[in-house]
Amino acid sequence: MSRFRLDDLPEEDDYYFQLSEDSGSDRVFVLVIYDIIDNKRRVKFAKLLQGYGMRVQKSAFEAIIPKRKYEKLLKEIPEHITEEDNVRVYKIIGNGQVVTWGNTGHEEPEDIILI
């Protein structure tokens, strides 16, 4: 078992965000993690979340979205899950830092062409 040391923090992969709770800020940082039993529903749920943010792990998405879009997400989630599933949505306001190790899985945004 290796021990964590503060010197081990990766400098290039950590990122910060600052979202105030005052009325002037319309955005929130959201972390959604989920465990959905059925493969078909899990794929459909992941596609829903891709419309809001970026996949950071197989069952985790991050997004910085307007508050109204956050409320919309909260209303949509129950339509995609059953009682045997588990979905957690973390809304984080204020100063934040995310530190990552290993394969960060930063995906390039897909090019979308509307015809």
C-alpha positions in Angstrom: 0.0 0.0 0.0 1.4 3.4 -1.0 0.9 6.4 1.1 -0.3 9.7 -0.2 2.0 12.7 0.2 1.2 16.3 -0.5 4.2 16.5 -2.8 2.5 13.8 -5.0 -0.2 16.2 -6.2 0.0 16.5 -9.9 0.4 20.1 -10.9 -0.6 19.9 -14.6 -3.8 17.9 -14.1 -5.5 19.8 -11.3 -8.0 22.5 -12.2 -9.9 25.1 -10.3 -13.3 26.7 -10.6 -14.9 29.6 -8.8 -18.7 29.8 -8.8 -20.3 32.2 -6.3 -23.6 31.6 -4.7 -24.7 35.3 -5.0 -27.4 36.3 -7.4 -24.8 37.5 -10.0 -23.7 33.9 -10.8 -25.9 31.7 -12.9 -23.7 28.7 -13.1 -23.1 25.6 -10.9 -20.5 22.9 -10.9 -22.3 19.5 -11.0 -20.8 16.0 -10.5 -23.1 13.1 -11.4 -22.2 9.6 -10.4 -24.3 6.6 -11.1 -24.7 2.8 -10.9 -27.4 1.6 -13.3 -28.0 -2.1 -13.4 -29.5 -2.5 -16.9 -27.0 -1.9 -19.8 -29.6 -0.4 -22.2 -30.8 2.1 -19.6 -27.2 2.8 -18.5 -26.2 3.7 -22.1 -29.3 5.9 -22.5 -28.5 7.7 -19.2 -24.9 8.3 -20.3 -26.2 9.9 -23.5 -28.5 12.1 -21.5 -25.6 13.3 -19.4 -23.4 13.9 -22.4 -25.9 16.7 -23.3 -25.0 18.4 -20.0 -21.3 17.8 -19.5 -18.2 15.7 -19.9 -17.6 12.1 -18.9 -14.7 11.9 -16.5 -15.0 8.2 -15.6 -17.2 5.4 -16.8 -20.0 6.3 -14.5 -19.2 9.9 -13.7 -19.9 13.2 -15.4 -18.9 16.8 -14.6 -20.5 20.0 -15.9 -20.6 23.7 -15.3 -24.1 24.6 -16.3 -26.7 27.4 -15.7 -29.0 26.9 -12.7 -32.0 26.4 -15.0 -30.3 23.6 -16.8 -29.4 22.0 -13.5 -33.1 22.1 -12.5 -34.0 20.5 -15.8 -31.4 17.7 -15.2 -32.9 17.0 -11.8 -36.3 16.6 -13.4 -35.1 14.3 -16.1 -33.1 11.8 -14.0 -36.1 10.0 -12.4 -37.4 9.2 -15.8 -34.3 7.2 -16.6 -33.8 5.1 -13.4 -35.5 2.4 -11.3 -35.4 1.7 -7.6 -32.5 -0.7 -8.1 -30.3 2.0 -9.6 -28.3 4.6 -7.7 -27.7 8.2 -9.0 -26.0 10.9 -7.0 -25.8 14.5 -8.1 -23.4 16.9 -6.3 -23.9 20.6 -6.8 -20.8 22.5 -5.7 -20.7 26.2 -5.3 -17.8 28.4 -4.4 -14.1 27.8 -4.9 -13.2 24.3 -5.9 -10.2 22.3 -7.0 -10.2 18.9 -8.7 -7.1 16.9 -8.5 -6.6 13.8 -10.8 -4.2 10.9 -11.0 -3.7 8.4 -13.7 -5.6 8.4 -17.0 -7.6 11.5 -16.7 -9.8 10.5 -19.7 -10.0 14.1 -21.0 -12.1 13.6 -24.1 -11.9 16.0 -27.0 -15.3 17.5 -27.6 -17.1 16.0 -30.6 -17.6 18.1 -33.6 -21.3 18.6 -34.2 -22.6 19.5 -37.6 -26.1 20.7 -38.0 -27.6 20.4 -41.5 
